[in-house]
């Protein structure tokens, strides 16, 4: 039976997280919301597994760069590396973040319906708590152990100014 979960809190990311993966700007796809899911379809297991200097095999990331705009789907690496064509590195800096952790009835519900709703709720929560968020980027994290559950779970991070 599905029990909806949602937890919003302030956390501290103790060290930089460097994400390396495919980026929307160089993908050839239109720069719009519909292309985000297609980016994940293009990001194959072979690409993930053969990423040089890969640090964490258990979590995949999407970084939404709001000012460029761009969307990077990738994995954590140990150092920023020279990007191959179509790839990009982004450093998620250590610091304080609003974290919203949530689940969905299935993967489609998680990334379609719940993702946007929970992001809005986290921003509203931060505003009510008088926490100012940076609009530079947003992080989506997909931990393998929770994404593969019957009712998958993920979390998002919003940098605090």
ABEGO torsion letter per residue (X at the ends): XBBBBBBBBBBBBABBBBBBBBBAAAAGBBBBAAAAAAAAAABBAAAAAABBGBABAABBBBBBBAAOBBBBBBBBBABBBBBBBGBBBBBBBBEBBBBBBBBBABAAAAAAAAAAAAAAAAAAAAAAAGBBBBAABBBBBBBAAAAABABBBBBBBBBBX
